[in-house]
């Protein structure tokens, strides 16, 4: 038992570093192509190189970080083809998740989504890009949790993770002045039990902005 403790402690440390970096990347706190160093990560979190390296490896495996052959670590800079691919994945996965959530979309969920959408609107007013991305994803995740399809949601979150820095760049280009129009349509479709309307609203919401980035 005693010999296992250092390993368990190291795992917990690496997991903490991983989760904080993962949230930063997913919520657009890092720009596309932003470089990181193991030394810098270690210094910020007060950890040795080993947990920093393990966190980076784990994020690289999820496509959240890019490791060059020279050992350089950076957030991904997505090509137009890659953005199109990820937009198509969002359309497939999230439309299906929303459809599966619809039978369990009771008024408590709808009220919660309306509350989150108010927070989204607040972030738009503040011109808080990171807050906008975070609350926007919270809106989608809250709905999709009702689908009770954890494997599908996990894949969707991996797509969000790969898109995080790009979403920050997109936000800067859009210069939003109001919350997403399609969120209101999603909520209206949930209230009406309108599956075709819900599928169309979700598909439009998750792809429209991304496709503006593709020249």
Beta strands, then each sheet from edge to edge (+ up, - down):
strand 1: 35-36
strand 2: 65-67
strand 3: 73-75
sheet 1: 1+ 3- 2+
end
